[in-house]
Amino acid sequence: MLLSNKAPTSYSRWFVLITALFVTCLITANIIAVKLVNAFGLVLPAAVIIFPISYIFGDILTEVYGYNRARQVIWLGFFCNLVAVLAIWIGQVIPPSPLWDRQIAYEQILGYTPRLLAASFAAYLIGEFANSLVLAKLKIATKGSFLWARTIGSTLVGQALDSSVFITVAFFGIIPTSGLMSAIVTQWLVKSLYEVVVTPLTYVVVGFLKRQEGLDVFDYDTEFNPLKVSG
């Protein structure tokens, strides 16, 4: 099948599906991140279950549809998450019914501090855009070969920035510097390993979408400004 290297001008059902899954993973990760879990002796937020999948979908979006489309989805995810946070906050500040005695539990589980919100939003945008940019650039450099190197390489960069920004902004001055570094490295390695493990599945999904869409976009003439959401 002849594949087009031009960005699509319409939104297919497959693109909508990948976008919906990306946003769902993002919002779900932010909700469950409050719980700390013990994974093989490592203390990690429960979000590690699903957040790395958003990077996988980010890889798929950039690889198949190009950086422009991925950029639109990244911003869409940001605003959808903002809506979820606002709705949760409004639900928190509305006076509870006398029949409901779970207000403290609600605040403990779903409540956000401004500092954690700032850390989460900044880490998301910086990490996701770095991931997409690196993958797009590597695709050009490798002429479309070595998909595994592009997905893993971009994830290593994106997750390193994501973990560094979030842990630093959220916990600097609260836990020792050695603890910050340990938390950053641990999260980075675990999330990156996730990408490595699912690389065969990424190959299957990317191949399927390229065949279905007739697309294989190369970002030769793309403007990589993350603030430009059109075109």
C-alpha positions as CSV (number, residue, x, y, z in Angstrom):
1,M,0.0,0.0,0.0
2,L,1.2,3.5,-0.9
3,L,1.5,5.5,2.3
4,S,1.2,9.3,2.4
5,N,3.8,11.3,4.2
6,K,1.5,14.3,4.6
7,A,-0.4,15.1,7.7
8,P,-4.1,14.1,7.5
9,T,-6.6,16.9,7.0
10,S,-9.5,15.0,8.7
11,Y,-10.0,12.9,11.8
12,S,-10.5,9.2,11.3
13,R,-12.3,6.9,13.7
14,W,-8.9,5.4,14.6
15,F,-7.4,8.8,15.4
16,V,-10.4,9.6,17.6
17,L,-10.0,6.2,19.4
18,I,-6.3,6.7,20.1
19,T,-7.0,10.3,21.3
20,A,-9.8,9.1,23.6
21,L,-7.5,6.4,25.1
22,F,-4.7,8.9,25.5
23,V,-6.9,11.3,27.5
24,T,-8.5,8.5,29.5
25,C,-5.1,7.3,30.6
26,L,-4.0,10.8,31.5
27,I,-7.0,11.6,33.7
28,T,-7.1,8.2,35.3
29,A,-3.4,8.4,36.2
30,N,-3.9,11.8,37.9
31,I,-6.8,10.5,39.9
32,I,-5.1,7.3,41.2
33,A,-1.7,8.9,41.7
34,V,-2.6,9.8,45.3
35,K,-2.1,6.1,46.3
36,L,1.4,4.8,46.9
37,V,2.0,1.2,46.0
38,N,4.8,-1.3,46.8
39,A,6.0,-2.7,43.5
40,F,8.8,-5.2,43.9
41,G,10.1,-3.3,46.9
42,L,9.8,0.1,45.2
43,V,7.4,2.7,46.5
44,L,5.7,4.3,43.5
45,P,2.4,6.2,42.9
46,A,-0.4,3.9,41.6
47,A,-0.4,6.1,38.4
48,V,2.6,4.1,37.3
49,I,0.1,1.4,36.3
50,I,-1.3,3.5,33.4
51,F,0.5,6.8,33.0
52,P,3.3,5.3,30.8
53,I,0.6,4.2,28.4
54,S,-0.1,7.8,27.6
55,Y,3.5,8.1,26.3
56,I,3.0,5.0,24.2
57,F,-0.1,6.6,22.6
58,G,1.9,9.8,22.2
59,D,4.5,7.8,20.3
60,I,1.8,6.2,18.1
61,L,0.2,9.6,17.4
62,T,3.5,11.2,16.4
63,E,4.7,8.2,14.4
64,V,1.6,7.7,12.4
65,Y,-0.1,11.1,12.2
66,G,2.8,13.5,12.8
67,Y,3.8,16.1,15.4
68,N,1.0,18.5,14.5
69,R,-1.7,16.0,15.4
70,A,0.2,14.9,18.5
71,R,0.5,18.5,19.6
72,Q,-3.2,19.0,19.3
73,V,-3.9,15.9,21.4
74,I,-1.4,16.9,24.0
75,W,-3.2,20.2,24.5
76,L,-6.6,18.5,24.4
77,G,-5.4,16.2,27.2
78,F,-4.2,19.2,29.2
79,F,-7.6,20.9,29.0
80,C,-9.6,17.8,29.6
81,N,-7.5,17.2,32.7
82,L,-8.0,20.8,33.8
83,V,-11.8,20.3,33.5
84,A,-11.6,17.1,35.6
85,V,-9.6,19.0,38.3
86,L,-12.0,21.9,38.4
87,A,-15.0,19.5,38.7
88,I,-13.3,17.6,41.5
89,W,-12.5,20.9,43.3
90,I,-16.1,22.3,42.9
91,G,-17.4,19.0,44.3
92,Q,-15.1,19.4,47.2
93,V,-16.0,23.0,48.1
94,I,-19.8,22.6,47.8
95,P,-21.2,22.0,51.3
96,P,-21.9,18.3,51.8
97,S,-25.3,16.9,52.5
98,P,-26.0,16.1,56.2
99,L,-26.7,12.6,55.0
100,W,-23.1,12.2,53.6
101,D,-20.2,11.8,56.1
102,R,-17.3,11.2,53.7
103,Q,-16.2,14.8,53.1
104,I,-12.8,14.3,54.8
105,A,-12.2,11.1,52.8
106,Y,-13.1,13.0,49.6
107,E,-10.6,15.7,50.3
108,Q,-7.9,13.3,51.2
109,I,-8.2,11.2,48.1
110,L,-9.3,13.7,45.4
111,G,-8.1,17.0,46.8
112,Y,-5.1,18.8,45.2
113,T,-2.7,21.3,46.6
114,P,-1.8,24.2,44.2
115,R,1.9,23.1,44.3
116,L,1.1,19.5,43.3
117,L,-1.2,20.8,40.5
118,A,1.5,23.1,39.2
119,A,4.0,20.2,39.3
120,S,1.7,17.8,37.5
121,F,0.6,20.2,34.7
122,A,4.2,21.4,34.1
123,A,5.7,17.9,34.1
124,Y,3.0,16.7,31.7
125,L,3.4,19.4,29.1
126,I,7.2,19.4,29.2
127,G,7.5,15.6,29.1
128,E,4.9,14.9,26.4
129,F,6.1,17.6,24.1
130,A,9.7,16.5,24.5
131,N,8.7,12.9,23.8
132,S,6.8,13.9,20.6
133,L,9.6,16.2,19.4
134,V,12.4,13.7,19.9
135,L,10.4,10.9,18.2
136,A,9.6,13.2,15.2
137,K,13.2,14.3,14.8
138,L,14.6,10.8,15.2
139,K,12.1,9.5,12.5
140,I,13.6,12.0,10.1
141,A,17.2,11.2,11.1
142,T,16.6,7.4,10.7
143,K,14.5,7.8,7.6
144,G,11.7,5.9,9.2
145,S,13.8,2.9,10.3
146,F,14.4,1.5,13.8
147,L,11.0,2.3,15.3
148,W,12.1,0.7,18.6
149,A,15.0,3.1,18.9
150,R,12.7,6.1,18.3
151,T,10.0,5.1,20.8
152,I,12.4,4.1,23.5
153,G,14.8,7.0,22.9
154,S,11.9,9.6,23.0
155,T,10.5,8.0,26.1
156,L,13.8,8.1,27.9
157,V,14.0,11.9,27.3
158,G,10.3,12.6,27.9
159,Q,10.0,10.5,31.1
160,A,13.3,11.9,32.4
161,L,12.0,15.5,32.1
162,D,8.5,14.5,33.4
163,S,9.9,12.8,36.5
164,S,12.5,15.5,37.2
165,V,10.0,18.4,36.9
166,F,7.2,16.8,38.9
167,I,9.4,15.5,41.8
168,T,11.4,18.7,42.0
169,V,8.5,21.2,41.8
170,A,6.3,19.1,44.1
171,F,8.8,18.1,46.8
172,F,11.8,20.4,46.7
173,G,12.4,21.7,50.3
174,I,10.2,18.9,51.7
175,I,12.4,15.9,51.2
176,P,16.3,15.8,51.1
177,T,18.0,16.3,47.8
178,S,19.2,12.7,47.9
179,G,15.6,11.6,48.3
180,L,14.6,13.7,45.3
181,M,17.2,12.2,43.1
182,S,16.3,8.7,44.2
183,A,12.6,9.3,43.4
184,I,13.4,10.8,40.0
185,V,15.6,8.0,38.9
186,T,13.3,5.3,40.2
187,Q,10.2,6.7,38.4
188,W,12.2,7.3,35.2
189,L,13.6,3.8,35.1
190,V,10.3,2.1,35.9
191,K,8.3,4.1,33.3
192,S,11.0,3.7,30.6
193,L,11.1,-0.1,31.3
194,Y,7.4,-0.1,30.7
195,E,8.0,1.3,27.2
196,V,10.6,-1.3,26.5
197,V,8.4,-4.2,27.5
198,V,5.4,-3.1,25.3
199,T,7.6,-2.2,22.3
200,P,6.3,-5.3,20.4
201,L,2.7,-4.2,20.9
202,T,3.6,-0.7,19.8
203,Y,5.0,-2.2,16.5
204,V,1.7,-4.1,16.0
205,V,-0.5,-1.0,16.6
206,V,1.7,1.3,14.5
207,G,1.7,-1.1,11.6
208,F,-2.0,-1.6,11.8
209,L,-2.8,2.1,11.8
210,K,-0.4,2.9,9.0
211,R,-2.1,0.3,6.8
212,Q,-5.6,1.4,7.8
213,E,-4.9,5.1,7.4
214,G,-2.5,5.0,4.5
215,L,-0.3,7.3,6.4
216,D,3.3,7.5,7.5
217,V,4.0,11.2,8.3
218,F,7.5,12.7,8.3
219,D,7.7,16.1,9.9
220,Y,10.2,17.7,7.4
221,D,8.5,21.1,7.2
222,T,6.8,21.1,10.6
223,E,7.0,24.1,13.0
224,F,7.7,22.5,16.3
225,N,6.5,25.4,18.4
226,P,4.4,23.7,21.1
227,L,2.1,26.7,21.4
228,K,0.9,26.5,17.8
229,V,-2.1,24.2,17.9
230,S,-3.4,24.7,14.4
231,G,-1.9,23.4,11.1
